[in-house]
Amino acid sequence: MLLAPWALPAVLLVGCIVALRVAGSGKYRTLSLRAAHSLLEGGNLVVLDVRERAELVGGVLPGALSIPLSQLRERMEQVPSGTLLVYCASGMRSRFACSWLSKAGRQEVFNLAGGIEAWRQHGLPITARPN
């Protein structure tokens, strides 16, 4: 079967999306800003920032624990038990972190859609960088 020339980019795009979903699949969900903010306000939540140290200058989500993605596999035992909200700058690195954490047996793992940049753009609370 031949494809029309205009159909090829669409087929490639769908293939890339499917590949990303399979590569990043794990037992985690991506939360909207509103849902994540509600979860954060409810307490009893571990907030994990997987950005690199230099990226923390602009602040972090309230109560966030900082473990860069580049160190997460070696430091997974430092992530407290409980429901996890994981974020990075835009949501891409945190997807990998969520996948790793869920494959390591963590049950309630959530990725923040759009990362801290979307959070900031919507005027949601940010605190000073952790020590």
C-alpha positions, 0 to 999 in steps of 0.5 A, spaced: 500 500 500 502 506 498 501 512 502 500 519 499 506 524 500 502 528 505 500 522 509 508 520 511 509 526 516 502 524 520 504 517 520 511 518 522 509 523 528 504 517 530 510 513 530 514 517 534 508 518 539 507 511 540 514 510 541 515 515 547 509 512 550 512 505 550 519 508 552 516 512 558 510 507 560 510 505 567 505 505 572 505 513 573 500 518 571 501 525 569 497 531 573 494 537 570 497 543 574 490 544 578 490 537 580 497 537 582 496 544 586 490 540 590 494 534 591 500 539 594 495 543 598 492 536 601 499 535 604 501 527 605 505 528 599 513 527 597 515 532 592 521 531 588 525 536 583 529 532 578 532 538 575 540 539 576 542 543 582 544 549 577 536 550 575 534 551 582 536 558 582 529 560 581 526 556 586 522 550 587 515 547 589 514 548 596 517 542 600 520 539 594 526 534 595 532 535 590 535 529 587 537 531 580 535 525 574 542 524 573 543 521 580 536 518 581 538 511 580 543 511 585 539 515 590 532 512 590 533 509 597 533 517 599 526 518 596 521 517 602 515 513 601 508 515 600 505 519 594 510 522 589 509 528 585 515 529 580 517 535 576 523 538 572 523 544 568 518 542 563 515 535 564 520 531 560 525 529 565 520 527 570 517 522 566 523 518 566 524 519 573 516 517 574 518 511 570 524 509 573 520 510 580 514 506 578 518 500 575 522 500 582 516 498 585 513 505 587 505 505 587 503 512 587 507 516 582 505 523 579 508 527 573 507 534 573 504 536 566 509 542 564 513 542 569 515 548 574 515 553 568 508 551 567 507 552 574 510 559 575 506 561 569 500 560 572 502 564 578 502 558 583 507 558 589 514 557 589 519 557 595 527 559 595 531 553 593 533 548 598 539 548 601 
